[in-house]
Amino acid sequence: MKKINRVTLLSFLSLVILRAFNAPALADGGYNPYGPHIPEDTGIADAKIFIIIAIVVYTAGLVLIATSKFLKKKAE
């Protein structure tokens, strides 16, 4: 048996075995002395400006890399 087939088979078998002995943990039943979890509003979940700035910075980085490669090739 090839090594890749053996690795694939062992990976698949380990996942099957782990899944067979995995019991689901439900967090919505039984006695709970604490109140429900209410997440704090951080402002990032609905911040479209954050996404726009990230895209602009990423694009600027790509342009910087392309420009430096172009100038290096031109200088040689």
Secondary structure, 3 states (H helix, E strand, C coil): CCHHHHHHHHHHHHHHHHHHCCCCCCCCCCCCCCCCCCCCCCCCCCCHHHHHHHHHHHHHHHHHHHHHHHHHHHHC
